[in-house]
Amino acid sequence: MSVGKKNVILASILCVSIAVIGVSFAYFSSGVSVTGDGASATFNPGDMIKVSYDAGETLNMENAIPGDTEEKSFSVKVTPTDNENSTKYAIVLDISNNEFTGTNELTYVLKENGSEIKNGDLTTASGKTTLTTIEKTVSGATTYNYTLEVTFKNTGEEQNHNAGKKFISNLKVEFAEAN
């Protein structure tokens, strides 16, 4: 077999693979419509809703003393399409370093437009930690404003075991699976 024929075959295989991957992604992301009998299949590409956020830099708490709070404000913009106007997303902390120990000493409060929507304990959390999952339905491009407060809670008792500890995390917004 000549080099030219091998190149044509490899290019054909590559094109088919890319097409299959693209169709699979669109189908599982946004309900692509596929019709036909295999020999002559047609599809209408999915129309994907857009979710963007501006979480900014790392959430970093170092050498905190009881009562210290680190705050991060961010927004999530949901832009609908002609066919999609509902989305479900998760607000996630990707914790790269958490040296705090104990129970309920490093806490968080998540607020939307100033109202608390979720709170919890991060004292021993690590890795990817989902704070909450939110569902939104919009009729036009809509921006939601959030504030995350992480606090080294003052328990009123001895807390030397957490003196000089670090908490470092990135804040992310990710698509979540529908129920």
N, C-alpha and C positions, 0 to 999 in steps of 0.2 A: 504494500500500500504506500502510495507516495505521501510526501510530507504535506502537500496541499490538501489531499483528501482527509488526512488526520486532523488538520487544522479546521476544516469545514465541519467534521464530525464533532470535535471538541467544542467549537463555537455553537453548534446546534444544541448540544447537551447543556452548555452553560446558559443559553437563552431559555430553554425549557425549564431548567432549574430555577432561574430567577423569576420566571413567570409563575411557577407553582408556589414559590415562597411568597411572592407579592399577593397572589390571590388568597392564599391561606391566611396571611396577616390581615388583609382587609375583611375577610369573612369572619374571623374570630373577633375582630375589633369592633366591627360595626354592622354586622348582618348583611353581608353582600348577598345579592340575589343571583343564583346560578340556575340556569335552565338548559335543557338539551339532553342528548343521549350519549355524550362522550365523543362521538365523531364530530358533532357540531354543537359544542356547548357555547352558550353566551352568558355573560355576567354583567351586572351593573355594579360598579365599584361602590364600596361603602362610603358614606358621608360622615366623617369623623368630627365630633365635637372637639373644640380646642380648650384645654385648660392650661394656664400658665401661672407662674408664681414668681415672686421676687424675695426669696428668703435671705438673700445676701450672704454675709460671711458666717464663720463658725460661731456657735454659741460657746463661750469660753468662761469658765469660772475656776479661778486658781487662787489659792491662799485665802479662801473665804472664811469669814467669821460668822457665827450664828446670827441670823437676821439679814445677811446679805442677799440681794436679789439681782439676778441677771435677766434683763428683759430684751425681747426681740419682737419687733413689729414686722408684719409682712402682709402681702395681699395675694389673693387668688382671683384670677380673671377667668370667667367662663364665657366662651363665645359659641353660641349655637350655630347650627347649619340649617339648611332647608329641611333635613330629615331627622336631625338629632337635636334635642333641647334639654335632655336630662343626663346627668353624670353623677358618678359616685367616686369620691377621692378620699385618700387617707392622708392625714398629717402625721408625719413620721420623723422621729429623731434617729439619726444614724450615729450612735454613740461610739466614739473611737477610744475614749479614756474616761473611766469612772472609778475613782479610787475611794469613794464614800462607802462606809459600812454602817450597819445597824438597820433600823427600821424607821421609816417615815421622818427622816431628817433632811433629805433632799427631795423637795416636792415641786410640782408644777401646777400652774393654773393656765388654761387656755381660754382666751376670750374672743368672742366675735362681736365687733362693734361695741366693745366695753362690757358686754354681758358674759359672765362665765358660762362656758359650755362643757368643760371637762376639767377634772383635776385628778391628781394621783401622786404616787410615790415613785421616785426615780433612784432611791438610795442605792439599790444594788442592780439597777438596770444596765444592760450592756447590749451591744450590737444594734440591730435594727429594731426599734421599739415604736409600735403604732400607738399614737396618743388617742386618736379618734378617727372615725370614718364618717364622712358627711355626704349627703345626697342633695343635689340642687337641680331644680328645673327652672330654666330661664327663657324669656321671650326675646331677649336681646343681649348684647354683650354686657355682662354684669361683673362688678368687682366686689369681692368680699374682703373686709379688713379684719385681721387677727392680731392678737398679741399673746406671746408666750412668756410667762414669768417662771423662772426656775429659782427657788429660794432654799438657802441653807437655813432651815427652820430652827428657831431658838426654842428648845424644849424646856428651858428653865432648869435643866440638870446639866451635869458635867458632860461635855462633848469633845474632850481632848482627842478622842480616837479619830476624829475627822479634821483635826487641825492641820492646815497645810495641804489638804487633799485637792485633787483636780477633777473637773468634769468638763469634757470637751466633746462637742457633738455638732453635726450638721443637720439643719432642718430641711426636710424635703416634703414635697407634695406629690403623691403618686396615684395613678388610677387604681381603684379598688374593684373587686369583683362584685357583681350584683348578686343579691340574695336569691 
